[in-house]
């Protein structure tokens, strides 16, 4: 299957799109070796795809869940059944706040048309899901411009995980900053951490960088602090799966270590995310639920066993970076600097 076969929205490569009463989903567990499109037509299929990380990245998960709610409406006779479908989707991955945010927004939509016909209700929900998708791209474009303005000419930046089109509606958060800086001629190079154990940096970010013609080098996660010591990094750009009211950030495991090393070397660390990732109801990072994934991802990554049989592993999917290690949080509403207080942020 070629790149022309991947889902697109507003002309951009996107991880998920709604077509002919179902969802086309680019299976990110198969990239870069194979471009495989999953066709999803039920809520349970969407929840399973989120859980198995066929789709991943906080904004992309939220968009997939929104389209999943459209499928719920199409197959449900009552609003209560749609609410139950939302509960199933919300439990698929607990850390990313965008998942619950999108589901709640879709529920407000269906509750706003309680007397609509089945067809009209589903059409209203599809329109809302598409608005969520379009708003994400618009927000990411603004994020990219705000972030690019922070970088010096000829910048070299370090990233972790994947925060590009594959993780969002089709543009990117931290990757969106990279994309815009490259367009403006301000970027010299991206250093992309492999991001173990699932290697989203090596598999996905590298694939996107190649598609976009952006210069980069991969490095193992453990090499990043030494790279910083060589004064080869101007900024660290990371995503976020949930931002607490005090500015603590939950993101892909390894982010905290990067922030500690960068702070030691005087390198600014920016978390990059739409305001929908901010959770003003969560007071601090201590209250963010951290998903623990199957130990086989560490013991036997991608089906290849490295650890001896009988070994066990601890596999948190995320860690929490304290707010005081961040130089700023870049959103579509601008750049926030410490001390952070998101308890009453509009739109969060």
ZARODREN-197332 format. One record per residue (C-alpha): x, y, z; residue in one letter; residue number from 1. Coordinates in steps of 0.5 Angstrom, whole numbers, plus 2048, in hexadecimal, padded with zeros to 3 digits. Layout:
! residues N
<node xx="X" yy="Y" zz="Z" type="a" seq="NUM"/>
...
***
This chain:
! residues 348
<node xx="800" yy="800" zz="800" type="x" seq="1"/>
<node xx="803" yy="807" zz="7FE" type="x" seq="2"/>
<node xx="803" yy="80D" zz="802" type="x" seq="3"/>
<node xx="7FD" yy="810" zz="7FD" type="x" seq="4"/>
<node xx="7F9" yy="80B" zz="801" type="x" seq="5"/>
<node xx="7FA" yy="80D" zz="808" type="x" seq="6"/>
<node xx="7F4" yy="811" zz="80B" type="x" seq="7"/>
<node xx="7F4" yy="819" zz="80A" type="x" seq="8"/>
<node xx="7F0" yy="81F" zz="80D" type="x" seq="9"/>
<node xx="7F0" yy="826" zz="80A" type="x" seq="10"/>
<node xx="7F6" yy="823" zz="805" type="x" seq="11"/>
<node xx="7FA" yy="821" zz="80B" type="x" seq="12"/>
<node xx="7FC" yy="81A" zz="80D" type="x" seq="13"/>
<node xx="7F8" yy="818" zz="813" type="x" seq="14"/>
<node xx="7F8" yy="812" zz="817" type="x" seq="15"/>
<node xx="7F1" yy="811" zz="817" type="x" seq="16"/>
<node xx="7EB" yy="813" zz="812" type="x" seq="17"/>
<node xx="7E3" yy="812" zz="812" type="x" seq="18"/>
<node xx="7E1" yy="80F" zz="80B" type="x" seq="19"/>
<node xx="7DA" yy="80C" zz="809" type="x" seq="20"/>
<node xx="7D8" yy="80A" zz="810" type="x" seq="21"/>
<node xx="7DE" yy="808" zz="813" type="x" seq="22"/>
<node xx="7E5" yy="80A" zz="815" type="x" seq="23"/>
<node xx="7EC" yy="809" zz="811" type="x" seq="24"/>
<node xx="7F2" yy="808" zz="816" type="x" seq="25"/>
<node xx="7F9" yy="808" zz="814" type="x" seq="26"/>
<node xx="7FC" yy="802" zz="818" type="x" seq="27"/>
<node xx="802" yy="805" zz="81C" type="x" seq="28"/>
<node xx="804" yy="7FF" zz="81E" type="x" seq="29"/>
<node xx="806" yy="7FD" zz="817" type="x" seq="30"/>
<node xx="80A" yy="803" zz="815" type="x" seq="31"/>
<node xx="80F" yy="804" zz="812" type="x" seq="32"/>
<node xx="80F" yy="7FD" zz="80F" type="x" seq="33"/>
<node xx="808" yy="7FD" zz="80D" type="x" seq="34"/>
<node xx="803" yy="802" zz="80B" type="x" seq="35"/>
<node xx="7FD" yy="7FE" zz="80E" type="x" seq="36"/>
<node xx="7F6" yy="801" zz="80E" type="x" seq="37"/>
<node xx="7F1" yy="7FF" zz="813" type="x" seq="38"/>
<node xx="7E9" yy="7FF" zz="812" type="x" seq="39"/>
<node xx="7E5" yy="800" zz="818" type="x" seq="40"/>
<node xx="7DE" yy="800" zz="819" type="x" seq="41"/>
<node xx="7DC" yy="7FF" zz="820" type="x" seq="42"/>
<node xx="7DE" yy="802" zz="827" type="x" seq="43"/>
<node xx="7E1" yy="7FC" zz="829" type="x" seq="44"/>
<node xx="7E6" yy="7FC" zz="823" type="x" seq="45"/>
<node xx="7E8" yy="803" zz="825" type="x" seq="46"/>
<node xx="7E9" yy="802" zz="82C" type="x" seq="47"/>
<node xx="7ED" yy="7FC" zz="82A" type="x" seq="48"/>
<node xx="7F1" yy="800" zz="825" type="x" seq="49"/>
<node xx="7F3" yy="805" zz="82A" type="x" seq="50"/>
<node xx="7F5" yy="800" zz="830" type="x" seq="51"/>
<node xx="7F9" yy="7FC" zz="82B" type="x" seq="52"/>
<node xx="7FC" yy="803" zz="829" type="x" seq="53"/>
<node xx="7FA" yy="802" zz="821" type="x" seq="54"/>
<node xx="7F9" yy="80A" zz="822" type="x" seq="55"/>
<node xx="7FD" yy="80D" zz="828" type="x" seq="56"/>
<node xx="7FF" yy="815" zz="82A" type="x" seq="57"/>
<node xx="7FA" yy="818" zz="82E" type="x" seq="58"/>
<node xx="7F6" yy="81D" zz="829" type="x" seq="59"/>
<node xx="7F6" yy="817" zz="824" type="x" seq="60"/>
<node xx="7F3" yy="813" zz="829" type="x" seq="61"/>
<node xx="7EE" yy="818" zz="82B" type="x" seq="62"/>
<node xx="7EC" yy="819" zz="823" type="x" seq="63"/>
<node xx="7EB" yy="811" zz="823" type="x" seq="64"/>
<node xx="7E7" yy="811" zz="829" type="x" seq="65"/>
<node xx="7E2" yy="817" zz="826" type="x" seq="66"/>
<node xx="7E1" yy="813" zz="81F" type="x" seq="67"/>
<node xx="7E0" yy="80C" zz="824" type="x" seq="68"/>
<node xx="7DA" yy="810" zz="827" type="x" seq="69"/>
<node xx="7D7" yy="811" zz="820" type="x" seq="70"/>
<node xx="7D7" yy="80A" zz="81F" type="x" seq="71"/>
<node xx="7D4" yy="809" zz="826" type="x" seq="72"/>
<node xx="7CF" yy="80E" zz="824" type="x" seq="73"/>
<node xx="7CE" yy="80A" zz="81D" type="x" seq="74"/>
<node xx="7CD" yy="803" zz="821" type="x" seq="75"/>
<node xx="7C9" yy="806" zz="827" type="x" seq="76"/>
<node xx="7C2" yy="807" zz="828" type="x" seq="77"/>
<node xx="7C2" yy="80B" zz="82E" type="x" seq="78"/>
<node xx="7C7" yy="811" zz="831" type="x" seq="79"/>
<node xx="7C8" yy="80C" zz="837" type="x" seq="80"/>
<node xx="7CB" yy="807" zz="833" type="x" seq="81"/>
<node xx="7D0" yy="80C" zz="830" type="x" seq="82"/>
<node xx="7D2" yy="80E" zz="837" type="x" seq="83"/>
<node xx="7D4" yy="807" zz="838" type="x" seq="84"/>
<node xx="7D8" yy="807" zz="832" type="x" seq="85"/>
<node xx="7DC" yy="80D" zz="834" type="x" seq="86"/>
<node xx="7DD" yy="80A" zz="83A" type="x" seq="87"/>
<node xx="7E0" yy="804" zz="837" type="x" seq="88"/>
<node xx="7E4" yy="808" zz="832" type="x" seq="89"/>
<node xx="7E7" yy="80D" zz="838" type="x" seq="90"/>
<node xx="7EA" yy="806" zz="83C" type="x" seq="91"/>
<node xx="7EE" yy="804" zz="836" type="x" seq="92"/>
<node xx="7F4" yy="809" zz="838" type="x" seq="93"/>
<node xx="7F3" yy="80D" zz="83F" type="x" seq="94"/>
<node xx="7F9" yy="812" zz="83E" type="x" seq="95"/>
<node xx="7F7" yy="816" zz="838" type="x" seq="96"/>
<node xx="7F2" yy="81B" zz="83A" type="x" seq="97"/>
<node xx="7F0" yy="81D" zz="833" type="x" seq="98"/>
<node xx="7ED" yy="816" zz="833" type="x" seq="99"/>
<node xx="7E8" yy="818" zz="838" type="x" seq="100"/>
<node xx="7E8" yy="81F" zz="836" type="x" seq="101"/>
<node xx="7E5" yy="81D" zz="82F" type="x" seq="102"/>
<node xx="7E0" yy="818" zz="832" type="x" seq="103"/>
<node xx="7DD" yy="81D" zz="836" type="x" seq="104"/>
<node xx="7DD" yy="822" zz="831" type="x" seq="105"/>
<node xx="7D9" yy="81D" zz="82C" type="x" seq="106"/>
<node xx="7D4" yy="81B" zz="832" type="x" seq="107"/>
<node xx="7D3" yy="823" zz="833" type="x" seq="108"/>
<node xx="7D1" yy="823" zz="82B" type="x" seq="109"/>
<node xx="7CC" yy="81D" zz="82B" type="x" seq="110"/>
<node xx="7C9" yy="81F" zz="832" type="x" seq="111"/>
<node xx="7C8" yy="826" zz="82E" type="x" seq="112"/>
<node xx="7C3" yy="822" zz="829" type="x" seq="113"/>
<node xx="7BF" yy="81E" zz="82D" type="x" seq="114"/>
<node xx="7B9" yy="81E" zz="829" type="x" seq="115"/>
<node xx="7BD" yy="81D" zz="822" type="x" seq="116"/>
<node xx="7BC" yy="817" zz="81E" type="x" seq="117"/>
<node xx="7C1" yy="812" zz="81E" type="x" seq="118"/>
<node xx="7C4" yy="814" zz="817" type="x" seq="119"/>
<node xx="7C4" yy="81B" zz="819" type="x" seq="120"/>
<node xx="7C7" yy="81A" zz="820" type="x" seq="121"/>
<node xx="7CD" yy="816" zz="81C" type="x" seq="122"/>
<node xx="7CE" yy="81B" zz="817" type="x" seq="123"/>
<node xx="7CE" yy="820" zz="81D" type="x" seq="124"/>
<node xx="7D4" yy="81C" zz="820" type="x" seq="125"/>
<node xx="7D7" yy="81B" zz="81A" type="x" seq="126"/>
<node xx="7D8" yy="822" zz="819" type="x" seq="127"/>
<node xx="7DA" yy="823" zz="820" type="x" seq="128"/>
<node xx="7E0" yy="81E" zz="81F" type="x" seq="129"/>
<node xx="7E2" yy="821" zz="819" type="x" seq="130"/>
<node xx="7E2" yy="828" zz="81C" type="x" seq="131"/>
<node xx="7E7" yy="825" zz="822" type="x" seq="132"/>
<node xx="7EB" yy="822" zz="81C" type="x" seq="133"/>
<node xx="7EB" yy="829" zz="818" type="x" seq="134"/>
<node xx="7ED" yy="82D" zz="81F" type="x" seq="135"/>
<node xx="7F2" yy="829" zz="821" type="x" seq="136"/>
<node xx="7F6" yy="82A" zz="81A" type="x" seq="137"/>
<node xx="7F4" yy="831" zz="81B" type="x" seq="138"/>
<node xx="7F7" yy="831" zz="822" type="x" seq="139"/>
<node xx="7FD" yy="82E" zz="820" type="x" seq="140"/>
<node xx="7FF" yy="833" zz="81B" type="x" seq="141"/>
<node xx="7FF" yy="838" zz="820" type="x" seq="142"/>
<node xx="803" yy="834" zz="825" type="x" seq="143"/>
<node xx="808" yy="833" zz="81F" type="x" seq="144"/>
<node xx="809" yy="83B" zz="81E" type="x" seq="145"/>
<node xx="809" yy="83C" zz="825" type="x" seq="146"/>
<node xx="80E" yy="837" zz="826" type="x" seq="147"/>
<node xx="813" yy="839" zz="820" type="x" seq="148"/>
<node xx="813" yy="840" zz="823" type="x" seq="149"/>
<node xx="817" yy="83D" zz="829" type="x" seq="150"/>
<node xx="81C" yy="83A" zz="825" type="x" seq="151"/>
<node xx="823" yy="83D" zz="823" type="x" seq="152"/>
<node xx="825" yy="83D" zz="81C" type="x" seq="153"/>
<node xx="828" yy="837" zz="81A" type="x" seq="154"/>
<node xx="825" yy="833" zz="820" type="x" seq="155"/>
<node xx="826" yy="82C" zz="822" type="x" seq="156"/>
<node xx="821" yy="829" zz="826" type="x" seq="157"/>
<node xx="820" yy="822" zz="829" type="x" seq="158"/>
<node xx="819" yy="81F" zz="82A" type="x" seq="159"/>
<node xx="816" yy="818" zz="82D" type="x" seq="160"/>
<node xx="811" yy="814" zz="82A" type="x" seq="161"/>
<node xx="80C" yy="816" zz="824" type="x" seq="162"/>
<node xx="809" yy="81C" zz="825" type="x" seq="163"/>
<node xx="807" yy="81D" zz="81D" type="x" seq="164"/>
<node xx="802" yy="81C" zz="818" type="x" seq="165"/>
<node xx="801" yy="815" zz="81B" type="x" seq="166"/>
<node xx="800" yy="817" zz="822" type="x" seq="167"/>
<node xx="7FB" yy="81D" zz="820" type="x" seq="168"/>
<node xx="7F6" yy="81F" zz="81B" type="x" seq="169"/>
<node xx="7FB" yy="820" zz="816" type="x" seq="170"/>
<node xx="800" yy="825" zz="818" type="x" seq="171"/>
<node xx="804" yy="824" zz="81E" type="x" seq="172"/>
<node xx="805" yy="827" zz="825" type="x" seq="173"/>
<node xx="80C" yy="827" zz="827" type="x" seq="174"/>
<node xx="80D" yy="824" zz="820" type="x" seq="175"/>
<node xx="809" yy="82A" zz="81D" type="x" seq="176"/>
<node xx="80E" yy="82F" zz="820" type="x" seq="177"/>
<node xx="814" yy="82B" zz="81C" type="x" seq="178"/>
<node xx="810" yy="82B" zz="816" type="x" seq="179"/>
<node xx="80E" yy="833" zz="816" type="x" seq="180"/>
<node xx="816" yy="834" zz="818" type="x" seq="181"/>
<node xx="818" yy="830" zz="812" type="x" seq="182"/>
<node xx="813" yy="834" zz="80E" type="x" seq="183"/>
<node xx="816" yy="83A" zz="810" type="x" seq="184"/>
<node xx="81D" yy="838" zz="80F" type="x" seq="185"/>
<node xx="81F" yy="839" zz="817" type="x" seq="186"/>
<node xx="820" yy="831" zz="818" type="x" seq="187"/>
<node xx="827" yy="82E" zz="817" type="x" seq="188"/>
<node xx="825" yy="827" zz="819" type="x" seq="189"/>
<node xx="821" yy="823" zz="81E" type="x" seq="190"/>
<node xx="824" yy="81D" zz="823" type="x" seq="191"/>
<node xx="81E" yy="818" zz="824" type="x" seq="192"/>
<node xx="81F" yy="813" zz="82A" type="x" seq="193"/>
<node xx="81D" yy="80C" zz="828" type="x" seq="194"/>
<node xx="818" yy="80C" zz="82D" type="x" seq="195"/>
<node xx="818" yy="805" zz="830" type="x" seq="196"/>
<node xx="815" yy="800" zz="831" type="x" seq="197"/>
<node xx="810" yy="801" zz="82B" type="x" seq="198"/>
<node xx="815" yy="806" zz="827" type="x" seq="199"/>
<node xx="810" yy="80B" zz="825" type="x" seq="200"/>
<node xx="816" yy="810" zz="824" type="x" seq="201"/>
<node xx="81A" yy="80B" zz="81F" type="x" seq="202"/>
<node xx="813" yy="808" zz="81C" type="x" seq="203"/>
<node xx="80F" yy="80E" zz="81B" type="x" seq="204"/>
<node xx="812" yy="814" zz="81C" type="x" seq="205"/>
<node xx="818" yy="812" zz="818" type="x" seq="206"/>
<node xx="813" yy="810" zz="812" type="x" seq="207"/>
<node xx="80F" yy="817" zz="813" type="x" seq="208"/>
<node xx="816" yy="81B" zz="812" type="x" seq="209"/>
<node xx="818" yy="817" zz="80C" type="x" seq="210"/>
<node xx="811" yy="818" zz="809" type="x" seq="211"/>
<node xx="812" yy="820" zz="80A" type="x" seq="212"/>
<node xx="819" yy="820" zz="808" type="x" seq="213"/>
<node xx="81B" yy="823" zz="80F" type="x" seq="214"/>
<node xx="823" yy="821" zz="811" type="x" seq="215"/>
<node xx="823" yy="81D" zz="817" type="x" seq="216"/>
<node xx="827" yy="818" zz="81B" type="x" seq="217"/>
<node xx="825" yy="812" zz="81F" type="x" seq="218"/>
<node xx="828" yy="811" zz="826" type="x" seq="219"/>
<node xx="827" yy="80C" zz="82C" type="x" seq="220"/>
<node xx="823" yy="80F" zz="832" type="x" seq="221"/>
<node xx="829" yy="80E" zz="836" type="x" seq="222"/>
<node xx="82D" yy="812" zz="831" type="x" seq="223"/>
<node xx="829" yy="818" zz="832" type="x" seq="224"/>
<node xx="82D" yy="81B" zz="838" type="x" seq="225"/>
<node xx="834" yy="81A" zz="835" type="x" seq="226"/>
<node xx="831" yy="81E" zz="82F" type="x" seq="227"/>
<node xx="82F" yy="824" zz="833" type="x" seq="228"/>
<node xx="836" yy="824" zz="837" type="x" seq="229"/>
<node xx="839" yy="825" zz="830" type="x" seq="230"/>
<node xx="835" yy="82B" zz="82F" type="x" seq="231"/>
<node xx="831" yy="829" zz="829" type="x" seq="232"/>
<node xx="82A" yy="82A" zz="82B" type="x" seq="233"/>
<node xx="827" yy="831" zz="82B" type="x" seq="234"/>
<node xx="820" yy="82E" zz="82E" type="x" seq="235"/>
<node xx="81C" yy="828" zz="830" type="x" seq="236"/>
<node xx="815" yy="828" zz="82D" type="x" seq="237"/>
<node xx="811" yy="823" zz="830" type="x" seq="238"/>
<node xx="809" yy="821" zz="830" type="x" seq="239"/>
<node xx="804" yy="820" zz="835" type="x" seq="240"/>
<node xx="7FF" yy="81B" zz="837" type="x" seq="241"/>
<node xx="7FC" yy="81F" zz="83D" type="x" seq="242"/>
<node xx="7FE" yy="826" zz="840" type="x" seq="243"/>
<node xx="7FC" yy="827" zz="847" type="x" seq="244"/>
<node xx="7FA" yy="82D" zz="84A" type="x" seq="245"/>
<node xx="800" yy="82F" zz="84D" type="x" seq="246"/>
<node xx="804" yy="82E" zz="846" type="x" seq="247"/>
<node xx="807" yy="827" zz="848" type="x" seq="248"/>
<node xx="807" yy="823" zz="841" type="x" seq="249"/>
<node xx="805" yy="81B" zz="840" type="x" seq="250"/>
<node xx="809" yy="819" zz="83A" type="x" seq="251"/>
<node xx="80C" yy="813" zz="837" type="x" seq="252"/>
<node xx="811" yy="80F" zz="83B" type="x" seq="253"/>
<node xx="818" yy="812" zz="83B" type="x" seq="254"/>
<node xx="815" yy="819" zz="83B" type="x" seq="255"/>
<node xx="817" yy="81B" zz="842" type="x" seq="256"/>
<node xx="81E" yy="818" zz="841" type="x" seq="257"/>
<node xx="81F" yy="81D" zz="83B" type="x" seq="258"/>
<node xx="81C" yy="823" zz="83F" type="x" seq="259"/>
<node xx="821" yy="821" zz="845" type="x" seq="260"/>
<node xx="827" yy="821" zz="840" type="x" seq="261"/>
<node xx="825" yy="827" zz="83C" type="x" seq="262"/>
<node xx="824" yy="82B" zz="842" type="x" seq="263"/>
<node xx="82B" yy="829" zz="845" type="x" seq="264"/>
<node xx="82E" yy="82B" zz="83E" type="x" seq="265"/>
<node xx="82A" yy="832" zz="83E" type="x" seq="266"/>
<node xx="826" yy="830" zz="838" type="x" seq="267"/>
<node xx="81F" yy="832" zz="838" type="x" seq="268"/>
<node xx="819" yy="82D" zz="838" type="x" seq="269"/>
<node xx="812" yy="82E" zz="835" type="x" seq="270"/>
<node xx="80C" yy="82A" zz="835" type="x" seq="271"/>
<node xx="808" yy="82B" zz="82F" type="x" seq="272"/>
<node xx="801" yy="829" zz="82F" type="x" seq="273"/>
<node xx="7FA" yy="82C" zz="82E" type="x" seq="274"/>
<node xx="7F6" yy="82F" zz="833" type="x" seq="275"/>
<node xx="7F1" yy="829" zz="833" type="x" seq="276"/>
<node xx="7F7" yy="825" zz="836" type="x" seq="277"/>
<node xx="7F7" yy="82A" zz="83C" type="x" seq="278"/>
<node xx="7F3" yy="827" zz="842" type="x" seq="279"/>
<node xx="7F1" yy="82C" zz="847" type="x" seq="280"/>
<node xx="7EE" yy="827" zz="84C" type="x" seq="281"/>
<node xx="7F4" yy="823" zz="84D" type="x" seq="282"/>
<node xx="7F8" yy="827" zz="852" type="x" seq="283"/>
<node xx="7FF" yy="824" zz="851" type="x" seq="284"/>
<node xx="803" yy="81F" zz="84D" type="x" seq="285"/>
<node xx="802" yy="81B" zz="853" type="x" seq="286"/>
<node xx="7FA" yy="81A" zz="852" type="x" seq="287"/>
<node xx="7FB" yy="818" zz="84A" type="x" seq="288"/>
<node xx="7FA" yy="810" zz="849" type="x" seq="289"/>
<node xx="800" yy="80D" zz="846" type="x" seq="290"/>
<node xx="7FF" yy="807" zz="841" type="x" seq="291"/>
<node xx="803" yy="801" zz="842" type="x" seq="292"/>
<node xx="803" yy="7FD" zz="83C" type="x" seq="293"/>
<node xx="805" yy="7F5" zz="83B" type="x" seq="294"/>
<node xx="80C" yy="7F3" zz="83D" type="x" seq="295"/>
<node xx="80D" yy="7F0" zz="837" type="x" seq="296"/>
<node xx="80E" yy="7F6" zz="833" type="x" seq="297"/>
<node xx="814" yy="7F7" zz="837" type="x" seq="298"/>
<node xx="816" yy="7EF" zz="837" type="x" seq="299"/>
<node xx="814" yy="7EE" zz="830" type="x" seq="300"/>
<node xx="814" yy="7F4" zz="82C" type="x" seq="301"/>
<node xx="810" yy="7F3" zz="825" type="x" seq="302"/>
<node xx="810" yy="7EC" zz="826" type="x" seq="303"/>
<node xx="818" yy="7EB" zz="827" type="x" seq="304"/>
<node xx="81A" yy="7E8" zz="82E" type="x" seq="305"/>
<node xx="820" yy="7EC" zz="831" type="x" seq="306"/>
<node xx="81F" yy="7EA" zz="839" type="x" seq="307"/>
<node xx="820" yy="7E3" zz="83B" type="x" seq="308"/>
<node xx="819" yy="7DF" zz="83C" type="x" seq="309"/>
<node xx="817" yy="7E0" zz="844" type="x" seq="310"/>
<node xx="819" yy="7E7" zz="844" type="x" seq="311"/>
<node xx="814" yy="7ED" zz="846" type="x" seq="312"/>
<node xx="813" yy="7F4" zz="844" type="x" seq="313"/>
<node xx="810" yy="7FA" zz="846" type="x" seq="314"/>
<node xx="80D" yy="7FE" zz="840" type="x" seq="315"/>
<node xx="80A" yy="805" zz="842" type="x" seq="316"/>
<node xx="808" yy="808" zz="83B" type="x" seq="317"/>
<node xx="809" yy="80F" zz="83E" type="x" seq="318"/>
<node xx="80D" yy="813" zz="843" type="x" seq="319"/>
<node xx="80B" yy="81A" zz="846" type="x" seq="320"/>
<node xx="810" yy="820" zz="845" type="x" seq="321"/>
<node xx="80F" yy="825" zz="84B" type="x" seq="322"/>
<node xx="80D" yy="82C" zz="849" type="x" seq="323"/>
<node xx="814" yy="82F" zz="84B" type="x" seq="324"/>
<node xx="818" yy="82C" zz="846" type="x" seq="325"/>
<node xx="814" yy="82F" zz="840" type="x" seq="326"/>
<node xx="816" yy="836" zz="83D" type="x" seq="327"/>
<node xx="80F" yy="836" zz="83A" type="x" seq="328"/>
<node xx="809" yy="833" zz="838" type="x" seq="329"/>
<node xx="807" yy="834" zz="830" type="x" seq="330"/>
<node xx="800" yy="834" zz="82F" type="x" seq="331"/>
<node xx="7FB" yy="837" zz="829" type="x" seq="332"/>
<node xx="7FA" yy="83D" zz="82E" type="x" seq="333"/>
<node xx="801" yy="83F" zz="82F" type="x" seq="334"/>
<node xx="807" yy="83D" zz="833" type="x" seq="335"/>
<node xx="806" yy="83C" zz="83B" type="x" seq="336"/>
<node xx="80C" yy="83D" zz="83F" type="x" seq="337"/>
<node xx="80D" yy="83B" zz="846" type="x" seq="338"/>
<node xx="80A" yy="83B" zz="84B" type="x" seq="339"/>
<node xx="804" yy="838" zz="848" type="x" seq="340"/>
<node xx="7FD" yy="838" zz="84A" type="x" seq="341"/>
<node xx="7F8" yy="835" zz="846" type="x" seq="342"/>
<node xx="7F2" yy="834" zz="84B" type="x" seq="343"/>
<node xx="7EE" yy="839" zz="847" type="x" seq="344"/>
<node xx="7F0" yy="839" zz="840" type="x" seq="345"/>
<node xx="7EB" yy="83A" zz="83B" type="x" seq="346"/>
<node xx="7EA" yy="835" zz="836" type="x" seq="347"/>
<node xx="7EE" yy="82F" zz="83A" type="x" seq="348"/>
***
